[in-house]
């Protein structure tokens, strides 16, 4: 059984079309009754602790509560919001890519009938617009966290004003250099804000695909002028550029915020093995790996003094007082 794979062989999901008719009013056979009575063997391992995949936001979120117990509920929600909004932007981007081929249906209807309701283009436009709104929400949540950690004079409780003041030099004496550079280098912010404001408070825009270049353009009447419509010639290119820019901005902001974390332990779920939770205590070390911390599950992962956990790591050996080993747990204890 591989890690992260559950043994679900023989199980049918609810709503499955595996059977054509429902088992209503039928009696179970003796064999079926016996199978139901047998204890179910939980033969699987799921790993949930993967710090090698953490970004700066993930690390901050992991240690935020123990480092800043005085944080307000608004700040706590903002920490969660940064990750969730950016993750939703990525999910929506993937959805937009899946919808993209359906524009061919609209083109075919236009060619065959001379008219198309453009249902697929409407769906794609709605998904694309929400990528930008989620990106802006991630930035706004990051600013709220920053305001909570730096309640200094001149730091406004407004994302728009925070960017304006930082780029205008008003915050030069109250914010660290790394944070100032993140704000001052954000030339993407104003175009994203303008786009987000309009698509949040106005009508849905429209998309179309060039038959030759295959690029998808986006048009919104509320962002243009009386003489010229607002058009983004390559909306997927713009989307990816904003995703990269916001990701870089968030990385810089939370790279600095991670330096404010206190050396306080927190408990993390490592995974589940044969129905038992695997947990460890970790601290915000400069580098957190799968070998970091101290195992808290020793009592229920040992049989006759020998470990049964397939995720055996340095945290286990540290708990045993033998010191950390390699990620595979093969090296001699130090």
N, C-alpha and C positions, 0 to 999 in steps of 0.2 A: 504494500500500500504506500503510495507516494505521499509526501507531505502536501497538504492543501487539497487533497482529494478525499472526499467522503465516500464511504462504501454504501452506495444507494442502489446496488444491483437488486433487481426484483421489486423495487418500489415503484408505484405509479403515482404521479403527481395529481393533486385535486384538479378536476376539470379535464383530465386527460382524455383524449379520444381513442385510447387504447381499446376500450370496449364500446361496441355500438349501442348497447342497451344498458340501462341502470339495473343494479342488482336489487330490485324492489320486490319484496315478497318471496324471496328465494331462501332456502335453507342451506346452511353451511354443511359441507361434508365432514365426517369425522377427522379426515386428514387436515382440513382447513382449521377446524377447531383446535387440533393438537398443535398446529403451527402457530396459531395465535397465542396459545398458552405457554409456548417456549420463551425463555428469557431472550431478549434481544442483545446481541453482542455488539458493543460499541468499539469497532475496530477501525479507528481513523485518527489522524493527527492533522490539526489545523494550526498553522503558524500565523499569528496576528502582529507580532512585534517585529517590525522590519525597519530599524533606524537607518539602514543603508539607503532607503528610499525616501527619507525625510528631506524636505526642503527647510528653509529658514522658518517659515510659518509653522510647519509641523513641530519643530523643536520648541518654539515659543509656546504654542498651544499646549504641549505636553506638560510643561513646567509652570505655566502661567498661574494656575490656582494656588500652588504651594508657595510661589514666589511673591504673589501679590494678593494675600487673603483679604485685603481691604478694598479691592477693586469693586467698582459699582456693577450693578446688573447690566447696565448699558455697555460697559467695557467688556464684560464677560461675553455678552451676545455678539459684540463686535469682533472679538477674537475668533469666535466660531464662524461669524459671517464672512470674514476674509477668505477662509479656506472654502467654505461652502459656495459662495458666489463665484469664485474663480473656477471651482470644480464644475459648477453648472454651466459656466461659459464654455468649458471644454466639451462637456456633454452635448450642449446645443450645437457646437461647431461640428461634432461628429454626426449629429442628426441632420444638419444642413447638407453635409456631404452625401448622406444616404438619400436625401430627398432630391438632390440635384439631377440625377438621371431622369426623374419623372417630368422634367420640363419638356422632354421629348414628346410626352403625351399631349401637352398643350400645343406644341408645334404641329403635330400630326392632325389634331382637331382643326387647327387654323388652315392647314393645307387642304384637308378634305371638305370642310364645311364653309371655309371663309370666315369663321368665327370660333372663338374659344372663350369659355368662362374664366380660363386661367386659374383654375383651382389649385393646381400644383405650384404655380408661381406665387400665389397668395400665401400658401403654407410656407414656402421657402422664405419669403420676405419676412413673415412673422417670426420665424426661427432665427434668421440672421439678425434682425433688430434686437432680439432678446440677448444675443451674445454681447452686444455693446452695452446694454443696460446692466447685465450681470458684471461685466468688467468694471463699469463705473461704481457699482455697489461695492465691489471688492476694494476699490481705492477708497471709497468713503468710509468703509469699516476700518481700514488701516489708519486713516486720519483720526478716527475716534479713539482707537487704541493709543495712538501717538499723543493725542490731547490728554488722555488719562495718565500717561506716564510722564508727560511734560506739561503739567499745569502751570506754565509760566506766563508772566504778563506779556501780552501781545500775541499769544497763541490763540487764534479764534476757534470758536466751536462751529466752524463752517469750512467745508472742503474747498469751496471756491475761493474764499478769502485766505485760507491757509496757503494755497498755491500762489495767490497774488502777492501776499506779504513776503513769502519766502523768496520769490523771484525778484521782488522789489528791494530786497535787502533789509526789510524791517525785522527779520528774525535772525539776522547774522550773529547777534550777541547772546541769543538765548537757546539756539539749537546747535548740536554738534555738527562738525563739518560733513560727516557722512550723510546725515539727514538733509542738510542744506543742499548738497550736491544732487541728492535724489530728486528734490523738488525743482531745483534750478535747471536740471537737464531734461525735465519732463516736457519736451516740446510737443508731445502727443496729447497733453492733457486738455488744452482748450478745444481742439477739434473733436475729441471724444465727448467732452462736456456738452458742446453745442449739439452734436448728433444725439446724445442721450436725452437732452432736454426736449428736443423736438419729437422724437419718437415715443417719449413717455407721455407727453401732453397733447399729441396731435394725432393725425390719421396715420394709417398704415402706408408705408412706401410700396414701391413695386420693383420687381427684378425682371431682367430679360437676359437671354444668353445669345451671344454673337455666334452665328452659324459658322463663321470661318475660324475665329480665334478660340471659340468655346469659353471665352471669359464671360462672367456674369456681372452685369452692371446693376446698379441700384439707383433709383430716383426717388426723391421726396419733394413734393411741391412746397411744403412748409419751410424748407431750407433754402429755396432759391430766391430769385428776384422776379419782378414783373417782366423783365426782359429775358431771363435765363433760368432754366430749371437747374436744381442741384442734382448732379449726377456723380456717382463714384464708379469709374469705369471698370474697376476690378474689385468687387466687394469682398471676395475671398482673400485677395492679397491684402486689402486694408484690414480685414478681420485678423489675419495672422500677424500683421505688423503690430496691431494694438495688443494682441495677446502676448507677444514677445515683450513689448514695451512695458506693459503693466506687470508682467511677471518679473522683469528686471527691477522695476521700481519697488515692488513688494519685497523682493530679495534684499535690496539695499536697506530698506526700512527695518525689516525684521532681523537682518544681520546685526544691526546696531542694537535693536531692542533685546536681542539675546545676550548682549553683554551686561544687561541689567538684571538678569535672572539671579536669584539667590541660590546658594549652595544648600538647597533643601531637598530631601528625598521625596519621591512620589512612587506610587505602586502602579505597575503596568501589567496588563494581561499579555503574556507571551504567546499563548495559544491554548488549544484544548487537545488532550491526549486521552483516548479511550473514555471520554466523558468527564475527565478531570481537568479543572482549570490549572494552567501553568502561569504563575505570577512571579514577578521580581520587583525589587526596589532599585531605582536608578536615580542618578543625580545629573544635573546639567553640565557634564564635563565638556571641554572644548570639542572633543570628538566622542560621539556615542555610537557604539557598535553592538552587534548581537551578543558580544561577550561582556558587555558592560553590566554593572550592577551586581546585585546579590540575589540569588534564587530564594524564594519564599515558599516553594512547593516541595522542598526536599522530603518532608514527612510522608507525602503521598505519591511520590514518584520512585521510591525505593522499595525493593523487595529483598529481604534478607541482607540489607545494607548495600545492595547494588542498584545503581540507577536504571530505570526502565524508560526514561524519557528519550525519544529519538532526536530531540532538539538539543542534546547535551552540549553545554557551552561553558564559557568562562564563568558565568554567573553561578553555575552549580558548584564548580570547584572552589570558587571564592567562598560560598556558603559552607563548604566542607572544611574550610581553613587551609586548603592546599594551594591557594593562589590561582590566578587565571591561567588558562591554557589557550591553545589556538582555537579558531572558530570551529574546528572539527573535534576539538577536545582530545587530540592525540598527543600533544606535547607533554613532556614531563612537567609536573608542577614545580614552580619556582620556590 
